């Protein structure tokens, strides 16, 4: 059973305004019992003083560590696309999207940026052409 249920809480001032000076406006039934204002459930938050944190030593500051990295930096999306186009110049956007792990629209965006940068060029038709990696 789907539907929307709404609850309206009116105060005494609202009831008087709706009822109007004649006791009823627009076919409304005046409220005869006074409506008590709702009790507030808000509480004043307790503030606790926060002590300043002691600065921690980073890995570079600890004895016996170096700042050298051991892993190669991850290839950017555009570098991955260029690499795939070198391996398979006839790759479709869909194939590139699956291999790179992004959407087809994402591939379209990156291909357009690569074309604007002069890194790739499309040879032949859009359906049966191939990609040429320029640099």
GUNUPA-444169 format. One record per residue: residue in one letter; x, y, z of N, C-alpha, C in turn; residue number from 1. Coordinates in pm, whole numbers. Each point is the difference from the previous one (the first is absolute). Layout:
REM GUNUPA-444169
A, X, Y, Z, X, Y, Z, X, Y, Z, NUM
...
//
This chain:
REM GUNUPA-444169
X, 85, -116, 0, -85, 116, 0, 89, 122, 0, 1
X, 1, 73, -107, 85, 116, -9, -80, 126, 19, 2
X, 62, 101, 47, -69, 127, 18, 83, 91, 88, 3
X, -47, 119, 13, 69, 99, 79, -90, 42, 113, 4
X, 48, -8, 120, -77, 42, 115, 71, 119, 61, 5
X, -77, 107, 23, 58, 121, 56, -68, 33, 131, 6
X, 75, 54, 93, -54, 43, 128, 24, 149, 12, 7
X, -105, 73, 42, 12, 144, 14, -24, 35, 146, 8
X, 91, 76, 57, -14, 46, 138, -26, 150, -4, 9
X, -121, 41, 40, -36, 141, 1, 9, 54, 141, 10
X, 31, 128, 11, -3, 61, 131, -129, 81, 14, 11
X, -24, 56, 117, -125, 71, 26, -14, 122, -90, 12
X, 107, 71, -28, -4, 116, -88, -41, -37, -141, 13
X, 48, -114, -46, -37, -47, -134, -148, -34, -6, 14
X, -50, -66, 103, -141, -39, 3, -89, 123, -4, 15
X, 37, 106, 71, -80, 122, 1, 5, 67, -137, 16
X, 114, -1, -64, 13, 63, -131, -81, -74, -105, 17
X, -5, -133, 9, -77, -80, -96, -148, 20, 23, 18
X, -40, 6, 125, -142, 13, 31, -52, 135, -43, 19
X, 81, 105, 5, -44, 132, -40, -89, 65, 105, 20
X, -40, 125, -25, -80, 71, 101, -142, -55, 13, 21
X, -54, -61, -105, -136, -52, 5, -5, -139, 61, 22
X, 110, -60, 27, 0, -134, 58, 17, -109, -104, 23
X, 9, 34, -124, 21, -102, -103, 22, 65, -134, 24
X, 99, -43, -75, 29, 60, -130, 21, -110, -102, 25
X, -67, 14, -112, 21, -94, -109, -44, -141, 33, 26
X, -102, -17, 79, -51, -133, 29, 82, -76, 101, 27
X, 84, 69, 77, 79, -70, 100, -77, -8, 130, 28
X, 27, -99, 75, -63, -16, 131, 93, 60, 104, 29
X, -52, 93, 82, 88, 60, 100, 41, -102, 105, 30
X, 119, 18, 52, 50, -88, 105, -55, 52, 132, 31
X, -68, -86, 74, -64, 44, 123, 86, -24, 122, 32
X, 93, -94, -7, 86, -24, 115, 134, 66, -24, 33
X, 54, 64, 102, 130, 65, -21, 109, -102, -25, 34
X, 89, 36, -86, 111, -88, -32, 119, 45, 82, 35
X, 57, -91, 75, 115, 32, 83, 126, -2, -87, 36
X, 89, 94, 21, 124, -2, -78, 81, -124, 30, 37
X, 68, -49, -103, 85, -119, 17, 119, 34, 87, 38
X, 36, -93, 81, 117, 19, 84, 125, -27, -83, 39
X, 95, 84, 17, 124, -13, -75, 80, -120, 49, 40
X, 53, -75, -95, 85, -114, 36, 147, 36, -15, 41
X, 26, 125, -31, 139, 43, -18, 68, 15, 136, 42
X, 123, -34, 3, 80, 17, 120, 122, 82, -35, 43
X, 55, 62, 99, 121, 77, -20, 118, -96, -3, 44
X, 80, 5, -106, 112, -93, -7, 105, 33, 106, 45
X, 63, -102, 50, 107, 16, 97, 128, 20, -77, 46
X, 68, 106, 31, 125, 26, -70, 116, -47, 85, 47
X, 87, -74, -62, 118, -51, 67, 120, 68, -62, 48
X, 87, 57, 81, 117, 63, -59, 85, -103, -74, 49
X, 45, 38, -118, 81, -89, -82, 146, 39, 18, 50
X, 79, -97, 39, 142, 25, 17, 68, -3, -136, 51
X, 95, 89, -22, 69, -1, -129, 79, -129, -16, 52
X, -1, -52, -123, 72, -125, -29, 149, 26, -7, 53
X, 73, -97, 46, 144, 6, -11, 39, -32, -144, 54
X, 90, 75, -58, 39, -32, -138, 70, -136, -4, 55
X, -43, -82, -93, 63, -131, -14, 113, 10, -101, 56
X, 93, -89, 12, 113, -2, -93, -40, -76, -124, 57
X, 26, 58, -115, -30, -69, -125, 104, -108, -24, 58
X, -28, -84, -96, 92, -108, -32, 138, 54, -38, 59
X, 2, 114, -71, 127, 56, -43, 83, 49, 118, 60
X, -65, 36, 111, 72, 53, 114, 49, -108, 96, 61
X, -43, -120, -17, 39, -107, 91, 137, -54, -39, 62
X, 80, -33, 98, 134, -51, -32, -7, -133, -76, 63
X, 90, -17, -93, 8, -125, -74, -93, -10, -119, 64
X, -70, 110, -35, -88, -4, -117, 55, 90, -108, 65
X, -41, -27, -122, 42, 83, -113, -122, 53, -72, 66
X, 21, 95, -86, -109, 57, -77, -13, -62, -137, 67
X, 74, -103, -27, -6, -64, -130, -124, -87, -11, 68
X, -57, -4, -119, -114, -88, -24, 49, -122, -75, 69
X, -67, -111, 23, 44, -124, -63, -86, -37, -121, 70
X, -124, 45, -3, -88, -37, -110, -4, 110, -105, 71
X, -26, -39, -123, -17, 96, -108, -134, 70, 20, 72
X, -9, 128, -36, -129, 67, 14, -102, -63, -96, 73
X, -124, -1, 42, -105, -59, -83, -18, 82, -127, 74
X, -24, -67, -110, -19, 67, -129, -132, 74, 3, 75
X, -1, 117, -63, -125, 75, -9, -94, -71, -97, 76
X, -125, 39, 5, -99, -60, -89, 40, 20, -146, 77
X, 45, 119, -32, 36, 27, -138, 122, -81, -43, 78
X, 96, -19, 90, 115, -85, -33, -42, -144, -23, 79
X, -94, -47, 78, -50, -137, -19, -71, -13, -134, 80
X, -79, 102, -37, -70, -3, -128, 99, -1, -115, 81
X, 103, 84, 7, 102, 5, -106, 69, -136, -11, 82
X, 34, -61, 112, 63, -132, -2, -88, -105, -67, 83
X, -130, 4, 32, -93, -97, -62, -14, 26, -150, 84
X, 1, 127, -40, -12, 31, -143, 126, -41, -76, 85
X, 116, 3, 65, 122, -49, -66, -10, -151, -24, 86
X, -56, -72, 99, -14, -145, -14, -108, -38, -100, 87
X, -112, 76, -1, -112, -33, -87, -57, 130, -58, 88
X, 54, 45, -115, -46, 126, -59, -147, -3, -44, 89
X, -58, -116, -16, -140, -9, -43, -95, -14, 119, 90
X, 47, 24, 120, -83, -15, 120, -118, 96, -3, 91
X, -114, -50, 45, -119, 84, 8, -6, 68, 136, 92
X, -87, 100, 10, -19, 68, 129, -45, -99, 107, 93
X, -87, -89, -39, -50, -100, 95, 113, -89, 52, 94
X, 86, -48, -91, 113, -84, 41, 94, 78, 92, 95
X, 26, 127, -35, 87, 82, 84, -62, 21, 138, 96
X, -131, 23, 4, -69, 22, 127, 12, -122, 91, 97
X, -16, -118, -57, 11, -123, 80, 144, -18, 50, 98
X, 96, 22, -88, 141, -18, 38, 48, 102, 104, 99
X, -44, 125, -15, 45, 105, 91, -83, 0, 129, 100
X, -126, -41, -11, -86, -6, 118, -78, 128, 24, 101
X, -30, 74, -107, -82, 120, 13, -114, -10, -101, 102
X, -90, 98, 1, -115, -4, -90, 41, 35, -143, 103
X, -89, -29, -92, 24, 34, -141, 8, 152, -15, 104
X, -83, 74, 74, 7, 145, -5, 134, 50, 54, 105
X, 55, -68, 100, 131, 35, 52, 108, -20, -106, 106
X, -10, -111, -74, 95, -25, -110, -14, 108, -107, 107
X, -123, 35, -34, -25, 104, -100, 66, 131, 43, 108
X, -14, 36, 128, 61, 121, 54, 152, -4, -15, 109
X, 61, -110, 42, 147, -9, -5, 52, -7, -143, 110
X, -71, -68, -89, 42, -3, -141, -2, 140, -60, 111
X, -103, 77, 34, -9, 137, -51, 116, 85, 53, 112
X, 34, -17, 126, 113, 75, 58, 132, -43, -64, 113
X, 16, -128, -27, 122, -49, -65, 10, 53, -143, 114
X, -113, 9, -70, 0, 56, -135, 35, 148, 3, 115
X, -56, 75, 97, 29, 143, 11, 147, 25, 33, 116
X, 60, -92, 78, 141, 15, 36, 92, -46, -113, 117
X, -56, -60, -105, 81, -45, -113, 71, -133, 26, 118
X, -48, -79, 95, 65, -128, 30, -54, -113, -87, 119
X, -127, 8, -42, -60, -105, -84, -76, 64, -114, 120
X, -25, -83, -101, -78, 45, -116, -77, -120, -52, 121
X, -122, 23, -47, -83, -107, -55, 25, -9, -149, 122
X, 32, -122, -49, 21, -26, -142, -120, -77, -53, 123
X, -58, 43, -110, -113, -71, -59, -132, 45, 61, 124
X, -101, -82, -21, -134, 36, 46, -16, -28, 149, 125
X, -107, 55, 54, -24, -20, 143, -35, -145, 31, 126
X, -54, -72, -98, -39, -139, 25, 113, -99, -29, 127
X, 72, 22, -107, 102, -99, -37, 142, 56, 4, 128
X, 19, 116, 61, 132, 60, 4, 85, -53, 114, 129
X, 120, 57, 8, 93, -39, 106, 57, 127, 64, 130
X, 58, -18, 118, 64, 109, 71, 149, 0, -28, 131
X, 55, 118, -23, 143, 14, -18, 55, 79, 118, 132
X, 96, -60, 71, 63, 69, 113, 116, 80, -57, 133
X, -3, 132, 19, 99, 88, -61, 127, 14, 83, 134
X, -11, -4, 132, 118, 8, 86, -28, -60, 134, 135
//
